[in-house]
């Protein structure tokens, strides 16, 4: 895998892009096979069964997905800091899931309830109401082509 990835490059004459689908046994990202594979990739997009079960499509997990391009010198400080705050909010929401399941939202502090509300808005923002997801979500989607004017 490493020697193949090293051959993928961009030059003045063209570029080669590759996309690998990696099977992750039992959804364990720390399993040696996927963990070793991920080390050779510039970006990983992790699909989440949990998000799909909540009807959020695309079911991309922003906490487990990564990109080497998400650096202040590449995307700028404002975008980088925003991405970090989004991840922090979603991580805290993930940590609160057990408490919410056992005790309910009412037992959370005001700050944690605000975090939950923000995280749910972020999840909705990151989802896309495409018509192809309608069969999964039950919500009508939109077909938009932003590239053709």
Backbone as CSV, one residue per row, in Angstrom:
resi,resn,N_x,N_y,N_z,CA_x,CA_y,CA_z,C_x,C_y,C_z
1,UNK,0.828,-1.184,0.000,0.000,0.000,0.000,0.873,1.249,0.000
2,UNK,1.926,1.235,0.810,2.803,2.396,0.887,3.450,2.726,-0.441
3,UNK,3.965,1.717,-1.147,4.628,1.983,-2.431,3.628,2.466,-3.473
4,UNK,2.400,1.969,-3.423,1.370,2.449,-4.344,1.039,3.910,-4.057
5,UNK,0.845,4.250,-2.802,0.501,5.625,-2.433,1.625,6.600,-2.788
6,UNK,2.866,6.170,-2.668,3.996,7.039,-2.983,4.053,7.381,-4.466
7,UNK,3.482,6.532,-5.316,3.502,6.771,-6.762,2.405,7.735,-7.195
8,UNK,1.431,7.977,-6.340,0.329,8.880,-6.676,0.803,10.306,-6.445
9,UNK,0.794,11.095,-7.506,1.320,12.453,-7.396,0.705,13.355,-8.448
10,UNK,0.904,14.638,-8.269,0.486,15.629,-9.257,1.729,16.247,-9.875
11,UNK,1.694,16.425,-11.177,2.781,17.083,-11.889,2.178,18.136,-12.801
12,UNK,3.018,18.844,-13.534,2.524,19.842,-14.482,1.752,19.193,-15.628
13,UNK,2.038,17.927,-15.892,1.378,17.228,-16.993,0.069,16.556,-16.572
14,UNK,-0.188,16.470,-15.293,-1.420,15.830,-14.842,-1.327,15.378,-13.397
15,UNK,-2.376,14.746,-12.962,-2.380,14.255,-11.589,-3.135,12.933,-11.511
16,UNK,-2.810,12.195,-10.498,-3.474,10.924,-10.240,-4.107,11.021,-8.857
17,UNK,-5.357,10.687,-8.793,-6.069,10.665,-7.524,-6.559,9.246,-7.298
18,UNK,-6.512,8.809,-6.077,-7.030,7.472,-5.788,-7.974,7.542,-4.600
19,UNK,-8.936,6.656,-4.616,-9.867,6.526,-3.500,-9.896,5.052,-3.125
20,UNK,-9.618,4.768,-1.869,-9.644,3.388,-1.397,-10.824,3.208,-0.449
21,UNK,-11.515,2.102,-0.590,-12.545,1.712,0.372,-11.889,0.700,1.301
22,UNK,-11.945,0.956,2.579,-11.262,0.110,3.551,-12.298,-0.547,4.460
23,UNK,-12.271,-1.867,4.523,-13.149,-2.591,5.446,-12.579,-2.464,6.851
24,UNK,-13.423,-2.063,7.782,-13.006,-1.898,9.169,-13.730,-2.951,10.011
25,UNK,-13.021,-4.004,10.422,-13.660,-5.079,11.188,-14.325,-4.555,12.464
26,UNK,-15.599,-4.893,12.640,-16.376,-4.515,13.832,-16.353,-3.006,14.080
27,UNK,-16.201,-2.220,13.025,-16.159,-0.756,13.132,-15.063,-0.258,14.080
28,UNK,-14.003,-1.035,14.249,-12.905,-0.686,15.150,-11.787,-0.020,14.357
29,UNK,-11.742,1.309,14.423,-10.733,2.059,13.671,-9.320,1.830,14.190
30,UNK,-9.200,1.266,15.399,-7.869,0.989,15.949,-7.363,-0.398,15.573
31,UNK,-8.173,-1.181,14.866,-7.733,-2.491,14.381,-6.461,-2.287,13.554
32,UNK,-5.463,-3.161,13.698,-4.186,-2.960,13.001,-4.296,-2.790,11.482
33,UNK,-5.188,-3.515,10.827,-5.278,-3.418,9.361,-5.722,-2.029,8.903
34,UNK,-6.864,-1.512,9.363,-7.233,-0.168,8.917,-6.303,0.911,9.467
35,UNK,-5.837,0.756,10.696,-4.952,1.768,11.276,-3.682,1.919,10.446
36,UNK,-3.130,0.800,9.991,-1.932,0.840,9.145,-2.249,1.474,7.798
37,UNK,-3.402,1.143,7.251,-3.810,1.706,5.958,-3.995,3.211,6.060
38,UNK,-4.671,3.669,7.118,-4.954,5.099,7.276,-3.676,5.927,7.332
39,UNK,-2.599,5.341,7.837,-1.336,6.073,7.944,-0.802,6.494,6.578
40,UNK,-1.231,5.810,5.517,-0.750,6.122,4.169,-1.662,7.080,3.407
41,UNK,-2.784,7.458,3.995,-3.770,8.265,3.280,-3.715,9.726,3.703
42,UNK,-4.005,10.623,2.765,-4.039,12.053,3.066,-5.323,12.452,3.776
43,UNK,-6.380,11.706,3.528,-7.672,12.003,4.152,-8.448,10.713,4.345
44,UNK,-9.258,10.690,5.377,-10.153,9.561,5.594,-11.558,10.096,5.817
45,UNK,-12.520,9.459,5.191,-13.929,9.790,5.379,-14.575,8.564,6.000
46,UNK,-14.963,8.691,7.253,-15.520,7.565,7.989,-17.042,7.670,7.992
47,UNK,-17.685,6.623,7.487,-19.144,6.560,7.500,-19.588,5.917,8.808
48,UNK,-20.630,6.478,9.409,-21.075,6.053,10.729,-22.442,5.384,10.686
49,UNK,-22.505,4.169,11.222,-23.799,3.488,11.340,-24.713,4.266,12.284
50,UNK,-24.132,4.849,13.325,-24.920,5.615,14.298,-25.605,6.814,13.665
51,UNK,-24.876,7.553,12.827,-25.479,8.697,12.143,-26.538,8.234,11.154
52,UNK,-26.263,7.146,10.449,-27.245,6.619,9.497,-28.516,6.190,10.224
53,UNK,-28.371,5.600,11.407,-29.553,5.164,12.156,-30.376,6.350,12.651
54,UNK,-29.739,7.523,12.759,-30.462,8.741,13.141,-31.045,9.450,11.920
55,UNK,-30.828,8.874,10.734,-31.363,9.472,9.513,-30.546,10.637,9.001
56,UNK,-29.280,10.698,9.387,-28.399,11.786,8.949,-27.560,11.283,7.782
57,UNK,-27.764,11.896,6.628,-27.049,11.525,5.405,-26.450,12.756,4.762
58,UNK,-25.250,12.702,4.218,-24.378,11.536,4.256,-23.938,11.270,5.695
59,UNK,-23.788,10.017,6.031,-23.483,9.609,7.399,-21.984,9.689,7.672
60,UNK,-21.386,10.823,7.362,-19.949,11.032,7.553,-19.706,11.486,8.988
61,UNK,-18.854,10.764,9.690,-18.527,11.095,11.074,-17.388,12.114,11.088
62,UNK,-17.680,13.365,11.448,-16.625,14.388,11.435,-15.582,14.197,12.529
63,UNK,-15.891,13.410,13.555,-14.910,13.175,14.615,-13.855,12.157,14.200
64,UNK,-14.256,11.154,13.446,-13.308,10.122,13.020,-12.693,10.398,11.654
65,UNK,-13.309,11.260,10.862,-12.769,11.604,9.540,-11.622,12.592,9.716
66,UNK,-10.624,12.486,8.837,-9.441,13.340,8.963,-8.984,13.839,7.598
67,UNK,-8.176,14.877,7.624,-7.543,15.377,6.408,-6.251,16.083,6.774
68,UNK,-5.203,15.788,6.024,-3.939,16.486,6.259,-4.021,17.939,5.807
69,UNK,-5.056,18.266,5.037,-5.224,19.636,4.545,-5.814,20.569,5.603
70,UNK,-6.378,20.025,6.670,-6.977,20.859,7.706,-5.883,21.385,8.630
71,UNK,-5.185,22.382,8.118,-4.109,23.042,8.839,-4.272,24.542,8.654
72,UNK,-3.948,25.335,9.676,-4.119,26.789,9.558,-3.405,27.392,8.349
73,UNK,-2.243,26.888,8.011,-1.503,27.477,6.892,-2.155,27.173,5.543
74,UNK,-3.032,26.177,5.493,-3.707,25.814,4.244,-5.112,26.400,4.177
75,UNK,-5.904,26.215,5.236,-7.298,26.679,5.211,-7.487,28.031,5.881
76,UNK,-6.466,28.529,6.539,-6.568,29.798,7.252,-6.974,29.566,8.699
77,UNK,-6.608,30.508,9.551,-6.868,30.360,10.983,-8.352,30.299,11.318
78,UNK,-9.154,31.150,10.667,-10.582,31.193,10.993,-11.263,29.852,10.702
79,UNK,-11.004,29.283,9.532,-11.612,27.999,9.179,-11.082,26.877,10.073
80,UNK,-9.801,26.912,10.358,-9.213,25.887,11.215,-9.830,25.936,12.613
81,UNK,-9.888,27.138,13.193,-10.448,27.293,14.540,-11.921,26.902,14.578
82,UNK,-12.666,27.252,13.534,-14.081,26.871,13.465,-14.219,25.355,13.438
83,UNK,-13.404,24.695,12.625,-13.443,23.229,12.548,-13.112,22.605,13.902
84,UNK,-12.140,23.162,14.603,-11.770,22.626,15.913,-12.899,22.809,16.924
85,UNK,-13.554,23.973,16.906,-14.678,24.209,17.824,-15.849,23.275,17.513
86,UNK,-16.096,23.039,16.231,-17.158,22.104,15.839,-16.835,20.710,16.371
87,UNK,-15.604,20.273,16.200,-15.212,18.947,16.689,-15.328,18.864,18.215
88,UNK,-14.933,19.926,18.913,-15.041,19.938,20.377,-16.500,19.826,20.813
89,UNK,-17.380,20.555,20.140,-18.809,20.514,20.471,-19.377,19.126,20.219
90,UNK,-19.055,18.545,19.060,-19.554,17.209,18.738,-18.979,16.148,19.676
91,UNK,-17.726,16.313,20.082,-17.110,15.363,21.018,-17.806,15.426,22.373
92,UNK,-18.088,16.631,22.853,-18.785,16.775,24.143,-20.186,16.167,24.049
93,UNK,-20.867,16.387,22.947,-22.196,15.810,22.723,-22.123,14.285,22.766
94,UNK,-21.103,13.736,22.147,-20.909,12.281,22.156,-20.709,11.779,23.587
95,UNK,-19.940,12.526,24.381,-19.695,12.152,25.774,-20.974,12.213,26.609
96,UNK,-21.895,13.097,26.252,-23.137,13.277,27.003,-24.218,12.257,26.645
97,UNK,-24.014,11.476,25.590,-25.050,10.561,25.117,-25.527,9.578,26.186
98,UNK,-24.623,8.996,26.957,-25.022,8.038,27.991,-25.849,8.718,29.083
99,UNK,-25.437,9.905,29.487,-26.181,10.645,30.515,-27.581,10.970,30.012
100,UNK,-27.672,11.411,28.768,-28.972,11.743,28.181,-29.854,10.498,28.123
101,UNK,-29.279,9.367,27.729,-30.049,8.121,27.612,-30.569,7.643,28.968
102,UNK,-29.794,7.841,30.019,-30.180,7.350,31.344,-31.046,8.358,32.102
103,UNK,-30.604,9.619,32.137,-31.274,10.616,32.968,-32.141,11.608,32.199
104,UNK,-31.886,11.745,30.916,-32.632,12.712,30.119,-31.948,14.067,30.072
105,UNK,-32.414,14.908,29.167,-31.829,16.239,28.978,-32.002,17.136,30.194
106,UNK,-33.097,16.960,30.925,-33.397,17.851,32.051,-32.349,17.795,33.151
107,UNK,-31.619,16.697,33.235,-30.610,16.554,34.288,-29.259,17.160,33.909
108,UNK,-29.147,17.650,32.695,-27.895,18.275,32.262,-27.821,19.706,32.765
109,UNK,-26.598,20.196,32.888,-26.415,21.607,33.242,-26.875,22.468,32.070
110,UNK,-27.088,23.734,32.334,-27.509,24.657,31.272,-26.466,24.688,30.150
111,UNK,-25.196,24.672,30.529,-24.115,24.689,29.534,-24.147,23.432,28.660
112,UNK,-24.374,22.275,29.288,-24.432,21.032,28.520,-25.665,20.979,27.624
113,UNK,-26.805,21.518,28.084,-28.004,21.569,27.230,-27.751,22.457,26.015
114,UNK,-27.019,23.548,26.219,-26.655,24.428,25.106,-25.730,23.694,24.132
115,UNK,-24.790,22.923,24.667,-23.892,22.125,23.825,-24.683,21.122,22.998
116,UNK,-25.656,20.458,23.611,-26.491,19.485,22.902,-27.260,20.177,21.780
117,UNK,-27.843,21.325,22.071,-28.602,22.064,21.051,-27.695,22.469,19.893
118,UNK,-26.505,22.954,20.216,-25.555,23.349,19.163,-25.116,22.142,18.339
119,UNK,-24.825,21.042,19.007,-24.368,19.837,18.303,-25.449,19.317,17.361
120,UNK,-26.685,19.355,17.789,-27.776,18.892,16.922,-27.937,19.804,15.712
121,UNK,-27.733,21.100,15.904,-27.780,22.033,14.766,-26.621,21.759,13.811
122,UNK,-25.456,21.475,14.369,-24.287,21.156,13.538,-24.554,19.885,12.739
123,UNK,-25.117,18.863,13.383,-25.434,17.618,12.669,-26.383,17.883,11.505
124,UNK,-27.411,18.702,11.743,-28.355,19.020,10.663,-27.664,19.817,9.561
125,UNK,-26.774,20.731,9.951,-26.050,21.530,8.964,-25.167,20.647,8.088
126,UNK,-24.526,19.659,8.695,-23.621,18.783,7.958,-24.352,17.740,7.121
127,UNK,-25.648,17.580,7.346,-26.420,16.659,6.516,-26.919,17.416,5.295
128,UNK,-27.254,16.676,4.268,-27.667,17.304,3.016,-28.955,16.662,2.538
129,UNK,-30.003,17.466,2.303,-31.286,16.899,1.888,-31.338,16.566,0.397
130,UNK,-30.469,15.664,-0.050,-30.472,15.268,-1.453,-31.626,14.320,-1.724
131,UNK,-32.132,14.358,-2.928,-33.249,13.480,-3.283,-32.870,12.012,-3.170
132,UNK,-31.589,11.681,-3.338,-31.175,10.276,-3.238,-31.261,9.758,-1.805
133,UNK,-31.266,10.651,-0.815,-31.373,10.232,0.580,-32.822,10.144,1.040
134,UNK,-33.759,10.559,0.198,-35.169,10.593,0.584,-35.685,9.227,1.021
135,UNK,-35.253,8.159,0.355,-35.720,6.817,0.718,-35.253,6.412,2.115
136,UNK,-34.166,6.996,2.590,-33.648,6.668,3.913,-34.215,7.578,4.995
137,UNK,-34.386,8.858,4.665,-34.785,9.845,5.667,-36.282,10.081,5.725
138,UNK,-36.983,9.816,4.626,-38.402,10.117,4.572,-38.682,11.581,4.314
139,UNK,-37.641,12.383,4.186,-37.793,13.815,3.921,-37.487,14.088,2.461
140,UNK,-38.310,14.916,1.817,-38.023,15.223,0.417,-36.694,15.955,0.294
141,UNK,-35.952,15.601,-0.711,-34.651,16.220,-0.905,-34.673,17.218,-2.030
142,UNK,-33.544,17.842,-2.231,-33.375,18.835,-3.283,-32.281,18.374,-4.221
143,UNK,-32.514,18.537,-5.501,-31.469,18.252,-6.472,-30.903,19.592,-6.885
144,UNK,-29.667,19.822,-6.534,-29.029,21.094,-6.854,-27.730,20.824,-7.584
145,UNK,-27.492,21.596,-8.598,-26.221,21.502,-9.291,-25.570,22.871,-9.211
146,UNK,-24.596,22.992,-8.343,-23.934,24.271,-8.112,-22.873,24.583,-9.169
147,UNK,-22.590,23.622,-10.042,-21.508,23.822,-10.991,-21.991,24.293,-12.352
148,UNK,-23.271,24.135,-12.623,-23.812,24.580,-13.904,-24.608,25.850,-13.668
149,UNK,-24.292,26.890,-14.413,-24.978,28.181,-14.222,-25.997,28.406,-15.303
